């Protein structure tokens, strides 16, 4: 399992999981609790397995997914984190 945030030298990468409809926010390895809590507060649900921690959006309307992803990106940047979101998730807005 590869961490896409680490691979792209980002604090957080928001994207759709390959071959899936699941939207994930992958945080870098060893991400600080304030960053993880920020993602929790935006609407992502924290998940973990072994040493990995990531967040997923629950199933929702595509327009709402776009709104949350855009809000998450702006909030993360404003908080000083290096974040990116897949353009395909926010192009509907």
TIMI-2910 file (N, C-alpha, C, CB; in pm, 1 decimal, decimal comma, always signed):
<rs>
+----------+----------+----------+----------+----------+----------+----------+----------+----------+----------+----------+----------+------+
!      n_x !      n_y !      n_z !     ca_x !     ca_y !     ca_z !      c_x !      c_y !      c_z !     cb_x !     cb_y !     cb_z ! resn !
+----------+----------+----------+----------+----------+----------+----------+----------+----------+----------+----------+----------+------+
!    +86,0 !   -117,1 !     +0,0 !     +0,0 !     +0,0 !     +0,0 !    +90,5 !   +123,2 !     +0,0 !    -97,8 !     -0,1 !   +123,5 !  Unk !
!    +70,5 !   +209,9 !    -95,4 !   +151,0 !   +330,4 !   -108,2 !    +72,4 !   +451,0 !    -56,7 !   +194,0 !   +352,0 !   -255,0 !  Unk !
!   +141,5 !   +543,2 !     +5,4 !    +77,8 !   +665,4 !    +52,1 !    +97,0 !   +773,1 !    -54,0 !   +136,3 !   +710,8 !   +189,7 !  Unk !
!    -11,4 !   +810,9 !   -119,1 !     -5,4 !   +906,6 !   -229,2 !    +39,4 !  +1045,1 !   -184,1 !   -140,2 !   +916,4 !   -296,0 !  Unk !
!     +6,1 !  +1083,9 !    -61,8 !    +51,0 !  +1214,5 !    -11,3 !   +203,0 !  +1214,9 !     +1,5 !    -15,3 !  +1247,0 !   +126,0 !  Unk !
!   +259,1 !  +1108,9 !    +56,7 !   +405,0 !  +1098,1 !    +67,6 !   +468,3 !  +1096,2 !    -71,6 !   +444,7 !   +970,5 !   +146,8 !  Unk !
!   +410,6 !  +1017,2 !   -161,3 !   +465,7 !  +1003,4 !   -296,4 !   +468,0 !  +1136,3 !   -371,3 !   +385,1 !   +901,5 !   -375,5 !  Unk !
!   +372,7 !  +1226,5 !   -340,0 !   +363,0 !  +1355,7 !   -408,4 !   +414,4 !  +1471,2 !   -323,3 !   +219,5 !  +1382,4 !   -448,0 !  Unk !
!   +480,3 !  +1440,3 !   -211,4 !   +537,5 !  +1539,9 !   -120,7 !   +434,5 !  +1644,6 !    -77,3 !   +655,9 !  +1608,7 !   -187,3 !  Unk !
!   +317,9 !  +1595,0 !    -32,3 !   +207,7 !  +1679,2 !    +13,1 !   +170,1 !  +1643,0 !   +156,4 !    +85,5 !  +1664,5 !    -80,3 !  Unk !
!   +105,5 !  +1736,5 !   +224,0 !    +47,4 !  +1704,8 !   +354,6 !    -80,6 !  +1624,4 !   +336,8 !    +19,2 !  +1833,7 !   +434,9 !  Unk !
!   -161,2 !  +1661,4 !   +235,3 !   -287,9 !  +1592,6 !   +208,2 !   -312,6 !  +1590,0 !    +57,8 !   -406,3 !  +1662,1 !   +282,0 !  Unk !
!   -357,3 !  +1475,5 !     +9,1 !   -400,7 !  +1461,8 !   -130,0 !   -542,3 !  +1406,5 !   -128,2 !   -303,9 !  +1368,7 !   -212,6 !  Unk !
!   -635,1 !  +1480,0 !   -188,1 !   -775,7 !  +1437,7 !   -195,2 !   -801,0 !  +1387,5 !   -336,1 !   -874,6 !  +1555,3 !   -157,8 !  Unk !
!   -848,2 !  +1264,6 !   -345,9 !   -869,6 !  +1203,1 !   -476,8 !   -969,7 !  +1088,6 !   -464,5 !   -735,9 !  +1152,1 !   -536,1 !  Unk !
!  -1011,2 !  +1038,2 !   -579,5 !  -1098,1 !   +920,9 !   -581,5 !  -1007,2 !   +798,2 !   -587,7 !  -1199,4 !   +924,7 !   -703,6 !  Unk !
!  -1034,1 !   +701,1 !   -502,8 !   -954,6 !   +578,3 !   -501,8 !   -967,0 !   +508,8 !   -637,9 !  -1000,5 !   +483,1 !   -386,7 !  Unk !
!   -858,1 !   +457,2 !   -688,4 !   -856,0 !   +391,2 !   -819,5 !   -961,4 !   +280,2 !   -826,9 !   -715,9 !   +333,0 !   -848,0 !  Unk !
!  -1029,8 !   +276,7 !   -940,0 !  -1131,5 !   +175,0 !   -966,9 !  -1240,8 !   +171,5 !   -861,6 !  -1067,4 !    +39,6 !   -976,4 !  Unk !
!  -1276,7 !   +288,7 !   -808,7 !  -1374,2 !   +297,3 !   -700,8 !  -1446,5 !   +431,8 !   -708,3 !  -1305,6 !   +279,3 !   -562,6 !  Unk !
!  -1554,0 !   +442,8 !   -633,9 !  -1623,5 !   +570,9 !   -621,2 !  -1589,5 !   +638,8 !   -488,5 !  -1775,4 !   +550,7 !   -633,0 !  Unk !
!  -1503,7 !   +576,8 !   -408,7 !  -1469,2 !   +627,9 !   -276,4 !  -1372,9 !   +745,9 !   -288,8 !  -1406,9 !   +516,5 !   -189,5 !  Unk !
!  -1407,5 !   +857,8 !   -224,0 !  -1321,1 !   +975,4 !   -220,6 !  -1241,7 !   +970,7 !    -91,2 !  -1403,8 !  +1108,3 !   -231,8 !  Unk !
!  -1108,9 !   +981,3 !   -104,5 !  -1020,8 !   +972,9 !    +11,4 !   -936,8 !  +1099,0 !    +24,8 !   -930,4 !   +850,3 !     +1,1 !  Unk !
!   -902,7 !  +1129,0 !   +147,8 !   -805,8 !  +1234,3 !   +178,3 !   -690,1 !  +1162,4 !   +245,6 !   -867,3 !  +1350,5 !   +270,9 !  Unk !
!   -582,4 !  +1146,0 !   +170,0 !   -464,7 !  +1079,1 !   +224,7 !   -372,6 !  +1183,8 !   +284,7 !   -390,9 !   +996,3 !   +115,5 !  Unk !
!   -338,2 !  +1165,9 !   +410,5 !   -244,7 !  +1256,6 !   +476,5 !   -107,8 !  +1190,1 !   +479,9 !   -293,0 !  +1293,3 !   +620,7 !  Unk !
!     -5,7 !  +1272,6 !   +491,0 !   +131,3 !  +1220,3 !   +492,5 !   +151,5 !  +1128,5 !   +613,2 !   +234,3 !  +1336,4 !   +495,2 !  Unk !
!   +250,5 !  +1044,2 !   +603,7 !   +285,0 !   +955,1 !   +714,8 !   +321,5 !  +1037,9 !   +836,8 !   +401,7 !   +860,6 !   +676,4 !  Unk !
!   +270,4 !   +998,1 !   +950,7 !   +300,7 !  +1069,5 !  +1074,4 !   +236,5 !  +1206,5 !  +1082,6 !   +447,9 !  +1083,6 !  +1089,3 !  Unk !
!   +125,8 !  +1226,2 !  +1011,4 !    +57,7 !  +1355,8 !  +1012,7 !    +19,6 !  +1394,1 !  +1155,2 !    -67,9 !  +1352,4 !   +922,8 !  Unk !
!    +32,1 !  +1522,7 !  +1188,4 !     -1,9 !  +1566,1 !  +1323,8 !   -152,7 !  +1557,7 !  +1350,6 !    +47,0 !  +1709,1 !  +1346,5 !  Unk !
!   -187,0 !  +1538,4 !  +1475,3 !   -327,6 !  +1527,0 !  +1514,0 !   -410,7 !  +1648,2 !  +1471,2 !   -338,0 !  +1508,8 !  +1663,8 !  Unk !
!   -358,5 !  +1773,4 !  +1479,7 !   -440,4 !  +1886,6 !  +1434,8 !   -483,0 !  +1875,3 !  +1287,3 !   -363,7 !  +2016,2 !  +1455,6 !  Unk !
!   -397,2 !  +1821,3 !  +1202,7 !   -432,9 !  +1801,9 !  +1061,6 !   -541,5 !  +1696,4 !  +1048,9 !   -309,1 !  +1761,3 !   +978,5 !  Unk !
!   -525,9 !  +1585,7 !  +1118,7 !   -626,4 !  +1478,8 !  +1114,1 !   -760,1 !  +1527,6 !  +1168,7 !   -578,5 !  +1356,3 !  +1193,9 !  Unk !
!   -756,7 !  +1603,9 !  +1276,2 !   -879,0 !  +1657,6 !  +1335,5 !   -946,8 !  +1757,2 !  +1241,8 !   -848,1 !  +1724,3 !  +1469,6 !  Unk !
!   -867,3 !  +1832,7 !  +1167,8 !   -923,3 !  +1927,7 !  +1070,7 !  -1002,5 !  +1852,3 !   +964,1 !   -810,6 !  +2012,3 !  +1004,8 !  Unk !
!   -946,7 !  +1743,1 !   +914,2 !  -1018,2 !  +1661,1 !   +815,3 !  -1144,1 !  +1599,9 !   +875,4 !   -926,8 !  +1550,0 !   +761,4 !  Unk !
!  -1136,6 !  +1557,6 !  +1001,9 !  -1255,7 !  +1505,0 !  +1070,5 !  -1366,0 !  +1610,2 !  +1070,6 !  -1221,7 !  +1462,3 !  +1216,2 !  Unk !
!  -1329,6 !  +1732,9 !  +1103,2 !  -1426,8 !  +1840,6 !  +1116,2 !  -1487,9 !  +1885,9 !   +985,3 !  -1363,5 !  +1956,1 !  +1181,7 !  Unk !
!  -1419,4 !  +1861,3 !   +875,9 !  -1469,2 !  +1902,3 !   +744,2 !  -1574,8 !  +1805,0 !   +692,9 !  -1353,4 !  +1912,0 !   +643,7 !  Unk !
!  -1576,0 !  +1682,6 !   +744,1 !  -1676,0 !  +1586,3 !   +700,1 !  -1619,2 !  +1453,2 !   +652,9 !  -1756,0 !  +1645,6 !   +591,1 !  Unk !
!  -1488,1 !  +1441,4 !   +653,0 !  -1424,6 !  +1314,7 !   +618,3 !  -1425,3 !  +1224,3 !   +741,4 !  -1278,9 !  +1337,0 !   +566,0 !  Unk !
!  -1432,9 !  +1094,6 !   +719,3 !  -1434,2 !   +997,7 !   +828,1 !  -1298,3 !   +929,6 !   +836,9 !  -1546,5 !   +893,2 !   +807,9 !  Unk !
!  -1237,4 !   +933,2 !   +955,4 !  -1103,4 !   +877,3 !   +975,9 !  -1107,4 !   +724,8 !   +968,4 !  -1045,8 !   +922,6 !  +1111,9 !  Unk !
!  -1009,5 !   +670,3 !   +898,6 !   -991,6 !   +526,2 !   +883,4 !   -846,5 !   +493,8 !   +915,9 !  -1029,7 !   +478,2 !   +738,9 !  Unk !
!   -818,6 !   +369,5 !   +952,6 !   -679,5 !   +330,6 !   +975,9 !   -663,8 !   +180,4 !   +959,0 !   -633,2 !   +373,9 !  +1116,5 !  Unk !
!   -542,5 !   +142,6 !   +921,9 !   -504,5 !     +2,0 !   +911,1 !   -353,7 !     -3,1 !   +927,6 !   -550,6 !    -61,9 !   +773,7 !  Unk !
!   -308,5 !    -82,9 !  +1019,2 !   -164,7 !    -94,4 !  +1048,9 !   -108,8 !    +44,5 !  +1077,3 !    -87,2 !   -161,8 !   +930,3 !  Unk !
!    -14,4 !    +91,8 !   +998,0 !    +49,2 !   +221,8 !  +1022,8 !    -14,8 !   +334,4 !   +942,4 !   +197,2 !   +214,2 !   +990,1 !  Unk !
!   -113,4 !   +303,9 !   +858,8 !   -173,3 !   +403,8 !   +771,1 !   -297,2 !   +467,6 !   +833,3 !   -209,2 !   +341,1 !   +637,9 !  Unk !
!   -311,3 !   +598,0 !   +815,0 !   -431,2 !   +672,0 !   +854,3 !   -475,0 !   +751,5 !   +731,9 !   -404,6 !   +766,7 !   +979,4 !  Unk !
!   -602,0 !   +745,0 !   +699,7 !   -657,5 !   +821,0 !   +588,6 !   -800,7 !   +856,5 !   +624,7 !   -650,6 !   +740,6 !   +454,2 !  Unk !
!   -861,2 !   +939,8 !   +541,7 !  -1000,0 !   +980,5 !   +563,1 !  -1080,5 !   +949,8 !   +436,9 !  -1009,1 !  +1132,2 !   +599,4 !  Unk !
!  -1206,6 !   +917,4 !   +455,3 !  -1297,0 !   +891,0 !   +343,9 !  -1423,1 !   +974,5 !   +359,6 !  -1332,0 !   +740,8 !   +335,4 !  Unk !
!  -1479,6 !  +1012,3 !   +246,0 !  -1610,2 !  +1078,1 !   +248,5 !  -1718,0 !   +970,8 !   +246,3 !  -1626,8 !  +1176,8 !   +128,2 !  Unk !
!  -1822,7 !   +988,0 !   +325,6 !  -1934,8 !   +894,7 !   +315,7 !  -2004,4 !   +913,1 !   +180,8 !  -2035,4 !   +915,9 !   +433,0 !  Unk !
!  -2083,4 !   +818,1 !   +142,8 !  -2157,4 !   +827,8 !    +16,0 !  -2249,8 !   +948,7 !    +21,3 !  -2239,1 !   +697,2 !    -12,1 !  Unk !
!  -2245,5 !  +1029,4 !    -84,1 !  -2330,4 !  +1147,3 !    -91,8 !  -2343,6 !  +1191,7 !   -236,5 !  -2274,1 !  +1261,2 !     -5,0 !  Unk !
!  -2427,1 !  +1289,6 !   -257,2 !  -2450,6 !  +1347,3 !   -389,2 !  -2320,0 !  +1403,3 !   -446,0 !  -2558,7 !  +1458,1 !   -381,9 !  Unk !
!  -2293,6 !  +1383,2 !   -576,9 !  -2170,5 !  +1433,6 !   -638,2 !  -2148,7 !  +1584,2 !   -620,4 !  -2171,5 !  +1401,4 !   -784,2 !  Unk !
!  -2255,2 !  +1661,8 !   -619,3 !  -2241,1 !  +1806,0 !   -598,9 !  -2190,7 !  +1834,4 !   -458,0 !  -2375,5 !  +1878,1 !   -623,3 !  Unk !
!  -2240,3 !  +1760,5 !   -360,1 !  -2195,5 !  +1777,6 !   -222,0 !  -2050,2 !  +1732,5 !   -206,5 !  -2286,3 !  +1698,8 !   -125,7 !  Unk !
!  -2012,6 !  +1625,5 !   -275,5 !  -1872,6 !  +1581,3 !   -275,3 !  -1783,7 !  +1694,1 !   -325,7 !  -1854,0 !  +1453,9 !   -362,8 !  Unk !
!  -1823,1 !  +1757,3 !   -434,7 !  -1745,7 !  +1868,1 !   -490,8 !  -1733,6 !  +1983,2 !   -391,9 !  -1809,6 !  +1917,3 !   -620,2 !  Unk !
!  -1843,0 !  +2018,1 !   -327,1 !  -1841,4 !  +2128,2 !   -229,3 !  -1747,7 !  +2097,3 !   -112,0 !  -1984,1 !  +2155,2 !   -176,8 !  Unk !
!  -1756,4 !  +1977,2 !    -60,2 !  -1672,8 !  +1940,4 !    +54,5 !  -1525,8 !  +1935,6 !    +14,3 !  -1716,6 !  +1804,3 !   +112,2 !  Unk !
!  -1496,0 !  +1880,3 !   -102,1 !  -1356,2 !  +1873,1 !   -147,3 !  -1298,3 !  +2012,5 !   -168,4 !  -1345,7 !  +1791,6 !   -277,6 !  Unk !
!  -1376,2 !  +2100,9 !   -225,8 !  -1329,5 !  +2238,1 !   -247,3 !  -1310,7 !  +2309,5 !   -113,5 !  -1429,1 !  +2316,2 !   -336,2 !  Unk !
!  -1404,6 !  +2294,4 !    -23,1 !  -1393,3 !  +2355,1 !   +109,9 !  -1272,8 !  +2299,1 !   +185,0 !  -1521,9 !  +2331,5 !   +191,1 !  Unk !
!  -1252,7 !  +2167,8 !   +175,2 !  -1138,6 !  +2104,0 !   +241,5 !  -1007,5 !  +2160,7 !   +188,0 !  -1142,7 !  +1951,1 !   +221,6 !  Unk !
!   -997,7 !  +2173,0 !    +57,0 !   -875,3 !  +2225,4 !     -3,7 !   -847,5 !  +2367,2 !    +44,3 !   -885,7 !  +2222,5 !   -156,8 !  Unk !
!   -947,2 !  +2453,4 !    +40,3 !   -929,4 !  +2592,3 !    +84,6 !   -895,3 !  +2599,9 !   +233,0 !  -1055,9 !  +2673,8 !    +56,2 !  Unk !
!   -960,5 !  +2518,1 !   +313,9 !   -936,4 !  +2518,1 !   +458,4 !   -795,5 !  +2470,4 !   +490,3 !  -1039,1 !  +2429,7 !   +529,9 !  Unk !
!   -751,7 !  +2364,9 !   +423,5 !   -617,0 !  +2312,2 !   +446,0 !   -510,5 !  +2413,6 !   +405,5 !   -597,2 !  +2181,6 !   +368,4 !  Unk !
!   -528,8 !  +2477,9 !   +290,9 !   -432,4 !  +2579,7 !   +246,6 !   -428,4 !  +2697,2 !   +344,3 !   -468,0 !  +2630,0 !   +105,1 !  Unk !
!   -546,3 !  +2740,6 !   +390,1 !   -552,1 !  +2852,5 !   +484,0 !   -484,9 !  +2818,2 !   +616,9 !   -697,2 !  +2893,2 !   +508,2 !  Unk !
!   -486,4 !  +2690,6 !   +653,5 !   -423,3 !  +2646,3 !   +777,9 !   -272,7 !  +2623,3 !   +761,1 !   -489,9 !  +2518,2 !   +827,3 !  Unk !
!   -222,7 !  +2644,5 !   +639,5 !    -79,3 !  +2633,2 !   +615,1 !    -32,1 !  +2496,5 !   +569,9 !     -7,0 !  +2669,6 !   +736,7 !  Unk !
!   -124,2 !  +2408,3 !   +535,5 !    -85,7 !  +2275,5 !   +488,3 !    -69,9 !  +2276,1 !   +336,6 !   -190,0 !  +2170,0 !   +531,2 !  Unk !
!    +18,2 !  +2190,3 !   +287,5 !    +38,5 !  +2172,7 !   +144,5 !    -59,2 !  +2064,6 !    +99,6 !   +188,4 !  +2134,4 !   +110,4 !  Unk !
!   -165,1 !  +2105,9 !    +31,0 !   -272,4 !  +2013,9 !     -5,6 !   -306,2 !  +2026,3 !   -152,9 !   -396,7 !  +2039,7 !    +79,1 !  Unk !
!   -355,5 !  +1917,1 !   -208,6 !   -400,5 !  +1915,9 !   -347,3 !   -527,8 !  +1833,8 !   -355,5 !   -291,0 !  +1859,0 !   -442,4 !  Unk !
!   -612,8 !  +1870,2 !   -450,5 !   -735,9 !  +1795,7 !   -474,5 !   -744,0 !  +1765,9 !   -623,7 !   -862,1 !  +1875,4 !   -425,3 !  Unk !
!   -785,2 !  +1646,1 !   -657,4 !   -801,1 !  +1607,2 !   -796,2 !   -905,6 !  +1698,4 !   -859,9 !   -841,7 !  +1457,3 !   -808,5 !  Unk !
!   -868,7 !  +1764,7 !   -968,4 !   -958,7 !  +1858,7 !  -1035,2 !  -1091,7 !  +1794,4 !  -1075,9 !   -890,6 !  +1916,5 !  -1157,8 !  Unk !
!  -1091,7 !  +1665,9 !  -1103,7 !  -1216,0 !  +1599,0 !  -1144,1 !  -1320,0 !  +1597,0 !  -1033,0 !  -1186,7 !  +1457,1 !  -1188,0 !  Unk !
!  -1276,5 !  +1617,6 !   -908,5 !  -1371,2 !  +1618,6 !   -796,2 !  -1438,6 !  +1752,4 !   -777,3 !  -1300,9 !  +1580,5 !   -669,2 !  Unk !
!  -1380,9 !  +1860,1 !   -827,3 !  -1437,6 !  +1993,6 !   -804,7 !  -1477,4 !  +2064,7 !   -932,9 !  -1339,1 !  +2078,7 !   -730,0 !  Unk !
!  -1466,9 !  +2000,6 !  -1045,8 !  -1496,2 !  +2067,8 !  -1172,9 !  -1643,9 !  +2099,0 !  -1192,0 !  -1448,6 !  +1982,9 !  -1287,2 !  Unk !
!  -1730,4 !  +2033,3 !  -1116,1 !  -1875,0 !  +2056,5 !  -1131,8 !  -1917,5 !  +2190,4 !  -1075,0 !  -1954,2 !  +1945,6 !  -1064,5 !  Unk !
!  -1832,2 !  +2256,0 !   -994,6 !  -1872,3 !  +2381,2 !   -930,7 !  -1827,4 !  +2501,5 !  -1009,9 !  -1816,8 !  +2389,2 !   -790,8 !  Unk !
+----------+----------+----------+----------+----------+----------+----------+----------+----------+----------+----------+----------+------+
</rs>
